[in-house]
Amino acid sequence: MFQRLLTICAVAFLFTACETASNVAGDSVSGSSSSSATAAGTAAATAAATAAGTASSSESSSTTATQMSDAEKLAQVGNTVYFGFDSSELAGEAQATLDRQAAFLNVNPTIVVIIEGHADERGTREYNLALGDRRAVAVRDYLLAKGLNAARVRTVSYGKERPAVSGSNEESWAKNRRAATVLN
């Protein structure tokens, strides 16, 4: 009996909430199309609010759009390099990726980046933090050797704390042994 009463109250509450949203959105549609009209009205109200918010903050939106396009460009160039097990040595493929990053960053002198060093789950937390740091520093040093200003490149190590892929197999570990370049 209690479950039926609770179910009836929940349905009544849901129906009331839908009607309130419909009235707020300015819909005067009744009958069986009420729920679709509510959804359409809510979507229209959300779109209008979004458009108003975009118009009032166009300066910050253009800055965000610029940052997003820079981040997308960096991702196209290649923003991640991978390392061998227990290594901070840059392989040939990693050097090629970093050459493209350096060219991109030299053409865009206002961009400041953070190099995030990562490790797989094997090893202690402390050891992996140190290994992630060595990887980030190796990438930073390579970029500096390609002409980047040191003030534009920071490093941070996350060790094994932020895996790109979860799993305890060689494929997952290989994807987690990395250094990622992100916009500051």
N, C-alpha and C positions, 0 to 999 in steps of 0.2 A: 504494500500500500504506500509506504514512504517513497519507494523508488518511482512509482507512478506519479505521485504528487511532485516529486523533484523534477521528473521529466517534463511534466506539464508546465511547471514554473520556468524551466530552461527554454522551452519552445516559446512561451509567452514573452520572455525576456528578449530572445533572439528576434521575434517578430516586432517587438516594440523598438528595438535598436535599429532594425532595418527601416522602419517607418520614420524614425527620427532622422536618420541619414538622408532619407528621401526628401523630407520636409526641409532640411537644412540646405540641400542642394537645389531646392526650388522646384522639384518635380510635383506635378499634380496628377500623375498617372495613377489609376487605381485598377484593381482587379488582378488577373493572373500575370500581367506584364510588370507588376510592381517591383519584383526583385531584379529584373533586368534593367528597369528604369532606374532603380536605386544604384545599381552598379555603374550604369552609364553616367548618372548624375554625380556620383562620387568620383568617377574618373575625370569628368569634366571639371569638377571643383578642384581636384588635385592638379590637373593640368593648368588651370587658371592660376592657382597659388604658385606653382612652379614658375610659370611665365612671369608673374609679378615679382617673385623673388629674384629671378634672373635679370629682369629689367632694372631692379633697384640696386643690384650688386654687379653691374656689368664689368667694373674695373677688376674686382677680385675674380670674376669668372674668366676674364681674358688672361689673367695671370695663371690661373689653374689650367686653362687650356694650353697655354704655352708650356707649362711644366709637363703636362701630360704628353704633349707632342715631343718634347725633349726626351722624356722617359721612353716613349715609343721608338724614337730614333735610336736611342742607346740600345734598346732591346733588339732592334733590327741589326745593328752593328755587331752585337753580341755582348751581353753583360755578365756572363758567367764563364769561368774557366774551371777545369777539373784537374785534380791531382791524383797521383798514385798513392797507394797505401803508405801511411806514415811518412809522407814526403811533402816538401814545400817547393820542389823543383818544377819549373815551368817547362812543360813538354812543347814540342813544335806547334801543335794545334793551339795550345794556350797562348803561345807567343804570337801567332797569327791573329787570334782574337784580340789580344792586347794591342797589336799594331793598329787594328781598325779602331779600337777604343781611343787610342792616343790621337789618331788622325781626327776623329770626331771631336774630341775634347779640345784639340788645338784650334779647330775651326770655330768652336763655341767657347770663347775665353771667359764667359761669365758663369759657366756651369761649374759647380763644386760637387764633388762626389765623395761617397764613403765606400771604402772597400771592406766588405764583410767577409771574414774568414770563418770557414765551417769545417767540421770533421765528422766522420761517421761515428756510430754509437760505441765502437770498440775503444777501450782505454778508459782511464779515469777522467773525471770532469776536469781536473786541473791540467792533466796532460793534454787533453783535447783543446782546452782554452789556449794553451801555449802553442799547440800545433796550428790552430786557426789563426793565431796572431802571426806566426811565421809565414803562413800562406798569404795573409793580407799584406804583410810587409813586402813579400816577394813581388806581388802584383804592383804595389805602390812604387817600389824601387824600379821596376821595369818601366812603368809609365813616366816616372821622373827622368829616367835615362832617355826617354823619347821626347823630352822637352817640356813636359808639364811643370807648372809652378807648384812647389811643395805646399803652398797655402791652399791650393784647390783640392787636395787629396787627403782625406782622413782615413784612419783604419780602426776597425773594431773586430773583436773576435767573439763569436758565439759558441765556439767549440761544437759540442754535440747537442746543444740546447734547441736549435731551430732546424731540424731536418727538413730537406726539401721533399723527401719521400720516406714514408714509414715502411719498415720491413727489416728483417734480419737475414738478408742474403746479399751476395756479392753485387748484384745489380743495384739494389737500394743503397748499399754502402758506397758504390762508385759515384752515384748521383749526389750523395751527401758530402763527399770530399771535394769541396769547391770554394771558390772566392767569387762573390757577387759584387758587381759595381752598381750602386744605387745613387740616385740624385739626393743631394743634401737638402 
